[in-house]
Amino acid sequence: MSETFLRITATENAEIDRPSADRLIAGSPEFTTWNIEERDGLYCGTWRSTPGKWKIQYDEWEYCRILEGHSIISEDGGKEFEVRAGDSFVIRPGFSGTWEVIETTTKEYVIRL
């Protein structure tokens, strides 16, 4: 396959992680990440999390498209955003708040540093 065309599939080479103890608010969420591209400050792939809630802080741009599940993203001192399958959004650098997974959530993402 050409190095200029990548088909996105979440089938192998998964990384498993959890939020750090100082960020965890509730539950025991487990993250599974399938990184498709990592170079020159660009990262993209597929991410899945089981239910739980943790603090988030963004220093980068992230575009997300929710494939399945239900989550609530809350901005510190601001709004709550419910996201479900089919929703797309951008999180800008400087965003801080919480991410709560209500139902196991899977998203495709593109991060630009």
C-alpha positions as CSV (number, residue, x, y, z in Angstrom):
1,M,0.0,0.0,0.0
2,S,1.2,3.5,-0.7
3,E,2.8,5.5,2.1
4,T,0.6,8.4,1.2
5,F,-2.6,6.6,1.7
6,L,-3.5,5.0,5.0
7,R,-6.7,3.0,5.7
8,I,-7.9,3.5,9.3
9,T,-8.7,0.3,11.1
10,A,-8.6,-0.5,14.8
11,T,-7.6,-4.1,14.8
12,E,-4.0,-4.5,16.0
13,N,-1.2,-2.8,17.9
14,A,-3.5,-1.4,20.6
15,E,-2.1,0.5,23.5
16,I,-3.9,0.1,26.9
17,D,-3.8,2.9,29.5
18,R,-5.7,4.5,32.3
19,P,-5.9,8.1,33.6
20,S,-3.3,8.9,36.2
21,A,-4.4,8.8,39.8
22,D,-4.2,12.6,40.2
23,R,-6.7,13.0,37.3
24,L,-9.1,10.2,38.1
25,I,-12.4,11.4,39.5
26,A,-14.7,8.3,39.3
27,G,-14.8,4.7,38.1
28,S,-11.9,2.8,36.6
29,P,-11.8,3.8,33.0
30,E,-9.5,1.9,30.6
31,F,-8.3,3.5,27.4
32,T,-7.5,1.5,24.3
33,T,-5.7,3.5,21.5
34,W,-4.9,2.4,18.0
35,N,-2.4,5.0,16.7
36,I,-2.5,5.2,12.9
37,E,-0.1,8.1,12.3
38,E,2.5,9.7,14.6
39,R,4.9,12.2,12.9
40,D,5.7,15.9,12.7
41,G,3.3,16.9,15.5
42,L,0.4,15.0,13.9
43,Y,-1.3,12.1,15.6
44,C,-4.4,10.2,14.5
45,G,-6.2,7.0,15.1
46,T,-9.0,5.4,17.1
47,W,-9.5,5.6,20.9
48,R,-12.0,3.8,23.1
49,S,-12.7,4.3,26.8
50,T,-14.8,2.3,29.3
51,P,-17.0,4.3,31.8
52,G,-15.4,6.6,34.3
53,K,-14.6,10.3,34.8
54,W,-11.3,12.2,34.8
55,K,-9.8,15.6,34.5
56,I,-8.6,16.8,31.0
57,Q,-6.2,19.6,29.9
58,Y,-5.5,20.2,26.2
59,D,-2.3,21.9,25.0
60,E,-3.1,20.8,21.4
61,W,-5.8,20.9,18.8
62,E,-8.0,17.8,18.5
63,Y,-10.7,16.9,16.0
64,C,-12.9,14.0,17.2
65,R,-15.7,12.0,15.6
66,I,-17.7,9.8,18.0
67,L,-18.3,6.3,16.5
68,E,-20.2,4.8,19.4
69,G,-21.1,5.4,23.0
70,H,-22.1,8.4,25.2
71,S,-19.8,10.9,27.0
72,I,-20.1,14.2,28.7
73,I,-17.3,16.7,28.3
74,S,-17.5,19.6,30.8
75,E,-15.5,22.8,30.6
76,D,-14.1,24.2,33.9
77,G,-16.6,26.8,35.0
78,G,-18.6,26.4,31.8
79,K,-20.8,24.3,29.7
80,E,-21.4,20.6,29.4
81,F,-21.3,18.9,26.0
82,E,-23.0,15.6,25.5
83,V,-21.5,13.6,22.7
84,R,-22.9,10.5,21.0
85,A,-22.3,8.4,17.9
86,G,-22.2,10.7,14.8
87,D,-21.1,13.8,16.7
88,S,-17.9,15.6,15.5
89,F,-16.2,18.4,17.4
90,V,-12.9,20.3,17.9
91,I,-11.2,20.9,21.2
92,R,-8.8,23.8,21.2
93,P,-5.6,24.3,23.1
94,G,-6.3,25.7,26.6
95,F,-9.4,23.6,27.2
96,S,-9.6,22.2,30.7
97,G,-12.4,20.3,32.4
98,T,-13.6,16.7,32.7
99,W,-14.4,13.8,30.4
100,E,-17.1,11.4,31.7
101,V,-17.8,8.3,29.8
102,I,-21.4,7.2,30.4
103,E,-21.4,4.3,27.9
104,T,-18.2,2.9,26.5
105,T,-17.1,5.5,23.9
106,T,-15.1,5.1,20.7
107,K,-13.8,8.0,18.7
108,E,-11.6,8.7,15.7
109,Y,-9.2,11.6,16.4
110,V,-6.7,13.8,14.7
111,I,-4.3,15.8,17.0
112,R,-2.1,18.6,15.8
113,L,0.5,20.0,18.2
